Amino acid sequence: MPILNIDGIDYEAKVNYAFNRLAKEKYFKEDKEGNKSSGLTNIYEKLLQYDHEGLIGFWDCALNSVKNRPKLFKIEEALEARIDEEGESEQLFKDCFNAMDQSGFFKTQAKKFWKDMEKTENFVTDEKEKEQIRAYVQNMKENREAMTA
């Protein structure tokens, strides 16, 4: 599991029920019709897209089971310091993504995520939209390959 140093203390990420609980409360996504998607899936997808909100959400949730857990701004500061130190954020994304993708806790949902992605184009009739969905799914698959390589 990934480690993040916050104020001189190394914290190990935990993808567990506490992670899931906070993801449900804080990191869900809502569409135009008001339908909410899973916070776990939202974080997973943001990591796949190299979206820094995914890193923040991951670490916020991954430290949810820590007694006296660091505040969100401290997590952000630690991530910024690590990015400054390493000169890039790619490894951070890979570590966090793999922690979720390989987690026994999330593995079944990750499999379902990919199965559902494959079916997405079946829900639209417009050929242009289908092509956009195919390109999006292909991009996500390529990102996953890069993250897990």
C-alpha positions in Angstrom: 0.0 0.0 0.0 1.2 3.5 -0.7 2.8 5.7 2.0 2.4 9.4 2.4 4.5 11.4 4.8 2.5 14.1 6.6 4.3 16.3 9.1 7.1 13.8 9.5 4.8 10.8 10.0 4.4 8.0 7.4 0.8 7.1 6.8 -0.1 3.9 5.0 -3.1 4.0 2.8 -6.0 1.6 3.7 -8.7 0.7 1.2 -11.3 -0.6 3.6 -14.8 0.0 5.0 -13.7 3.4 6.4 -12.4 4.4 3.0 -15.7 3.3 1.4 -17.8 5.2 4.0 -16.1 8.5 3.4 -16.1 8.0 -0.4 -19.9 7.4 -0.2 -20.4 10.6 1.9 -18.0 12.9 0.2 -16.8 11.8 -3.2 -19.9 10.6 -5.1 -20.7 12.2 -8.5 -24.2 13.4 -9.4 -25.5 13.6 -12.9 -28.0 16.1 -14.4 -31.0 14.0 -13.3 -29.7 13.9 -9.7 -28.5 10.2 -9.8 -25.5 9.6 -7.6 -22.6 7.4 -8.6 -20.3 5.5 -6.2 -17.7 7.6 -4.5 -15.3 4.6 -4.9 -15.9 4.6 -8.6 -15.5 8.3 -8.9 -12.1 8.3 -7.2 -11.0 5.3 -9.2 -12.0 7.0 -12.5 -10.3 10.3 -11.5 -7.1 8.4 -10.8 -7.3 6.8 -14.2 -7.6 10.2 -15.8 -4.7 11.6 -13.8 -7.0 14.1 -12.1 -5.4 15.5 -9.0 -8.8 15.5 -7.2 -8.5 11.7 -7.4 -5.3 11.8 -5.4 -6.8 14.0 -2.8 -10.0 11.9 -2.6 -7.9 8.7 -2.4 -5.8 9.9 0.5 -8.6 11.5 2.3 -10.5 8.2 2.3 -7.4 6.1 2.7 -6.7 7.8 6.1 -10.3 7.7 7.3 -9.6 4.9 9.7 -6.6 6.7 11.3 -7.2 8.0 14.8 -6.4 11.7 14.9 -6.2 11.7 11.1 -4.6 14.6 9.3 -6.9 17.4 8.0 -7.5 17.6 4.3 -5.2 20.7 3.9 -2.4 18.7 5.5 -2.9 15.9 3.0 -2.9 18.4 0.1 0.4 20.0 1.5 2.0 16.5 1.7 1.0 15.7 -1.8 2.3 19.0 -3.1 5.6 18.4 -1.3 5.9 14.9 -2.7 5.2 16.2 -6.2 7.7 19.0 -5.8 10.3 16.5 -4.5 9.8 14.0 -7.3 9.2 16.6 -10.0 6.1 14.8 -11.2 3.0 13.0 -10.0 2.8 9.9 -12.2 4.1 7.5 -9.6 1.6 8.8 -7.0 -1.2 8.1 -9.4 0.1 4.7 -10.2 0.5 3.8 -6.5 -3.0 5.0 -5.5 -4.7 3.4 -8.5 -3.0 0.1 -8.0 -3.9 0.2 -4.3 -7.5 0.4 -5.3 -7.3 -1.9 -8.3 -5.5 -4.7 -6.4 -7.4 -4.2 -3.1 -9.3 -7.3 -2.1 -11.9 -4.9 -0.8 -12.5 -3.1 -4.1 -11.5 -5.8 -6.6 -15.0 -7.0 -7.3 -16.2 -3.5 -7.9 -13.2 -2.8 -10.2 -14.2 -5.8 -12.3 -17.7 -4.6 -12.5 -16.5 -1.1 -13.5 -14.7 -2.5 -16.5 -17.6 -4.8 -17.5 -20.0 -1.8 -17.3 -17.6 0.3 -19.3 -17.7 -2.2 -22.1 -21.5 -2.1 -22.2 -21.8 1.7 -22.1 -22.1 2.3 -25.8 -25.2 0.0 -25.8 -27.2 2.6 -23.9 -27.0 5.2 -26.7 -28.5 5.1 -30.2 -26.7 8.1 -31.8 -23.7 6.8 -33.8 -21.6 9.9 -33.0 -22.1 9.4 -29.3 -21.3 5.7 -29.6 -18.0 6.6 -31.3 -17.2 9.1 -28.5 -17.9 6.4 -25.9 -15.7 3.9 -27.7 -12.9 6.4 -27.8 -13.3 7.2 -24.0 -13.4 3.5 -23.1 -10.3 2.9 -25.2 -8.5 5.8 -23.5 -9.4 4.5 -20.1 -8.1 1.0 -21.0 -4.8 2.5 -22.2 -4.5 4.5 -19.0 -5.1 1.3 -17.0 -2.4 -0.5 -18.9 0.0 2.4 -18.3 -0.9 2.5 -14.6 -0.4 -1.2 -14.0 2.7 -1.7 -16.2 
